[in-house]
Amino acid sequence: MKLAFDNVSNVTCQDNSTCIFFWYTDPVVLSAIILTLIGLFVGLLIILIKKLHSTSIMNSIIMVITLIILIIDVALLNLHTKWYEIIISVTVDTTLTSLAISLGVKLRVPEGKLEIILFSMWCVFGGIGIILLIVGAALFNYIVLGVSWIFWCCIMVIVILYTAYYLDRCSEKQFCGVMYIIFLRSYEYIALNISLQFCLNSFIDCHPCTKIMNNSMIGHYE
């Protein structure tokens, strides 16, 4: 039994051509995903290893290379991203980053207590985000994937808030390298932007109307 809804669904599925998850075998998208993982991982190491915070030629080179990787990654992702999604992600990214930095600078909570609170929130959001990401990828459920990226956005906001607090306290006690501050702000902004783009792409371009779902619906009514 062929339903009229099938034709509408097929047309709608053709609009999913910009869904990043449908293009994971494309060299450009695959390169973007690999660069995302490399850039975010190396950037996280730079943030966690305090020896890399100091101003030196080697540290500066590592930071610049990492930023270049992330910038190239964003450029590659934008090839499969609609223009209004880019505008939305940049606007939301700028707003959330500004609010998190402002709040982090104004916080007057003991550092130890704040670390416990933010780390607990980070673990909760991170755990839920990882679980949803795995489940969404395994089931090809793009709504679940989109929700998982929302949690990753929350994680980045928590990181931005804490680093703003940390840098404010750091500036009162000792000199913080300008290059490290530039890297940190750029890294956080780009990482949040990437998470927002994946989130928007999941909800807008990857709506659940794949051929598998269509076939299951048709089979249900036959």
Sequence and secondary structure as in RCSB ss.txt:
>XXXX:A:sequence
MKLAFDNVSNVTCQDNSTCIFFWYTDPVVLSAIILTLIGLFVGLLIILIKKLHSTSIMNSIIMVITLIILIIDVA
LLNLHTKWYEIIISVTVDTTLTSLAISLGVKLRVPEGKLEIILFSMWCVFGGIGIILLIVGAALFNYIVLGVSWI
FWCCIMVIVILYTAYYLDRCSEKQFCGVMYIIFLRSYEYIALNISLQFCLNSFIDCHPCTKIMNNSMIGHYE
>XXXX:A:secstr
   HHHHHHHHHHHGGGG GGGGTTSHHHHHHHHHHHHHHHHHHHHHH GGGGS  HHHHHHHHHHHHHHHHHHH
HHHTTS HHHHHHHHHHHHHHHHHHHHHHHH  S HHHHHHHHHHHHHHHHHHHHHHHHHHHHHT HHHHHHHHH
HHHHHHHHHHHHHHHHHHHHHHHS   HHHHHHHHHHHHHHHHHHHHHHHIIIII  S  HHHHHHHHHHH 
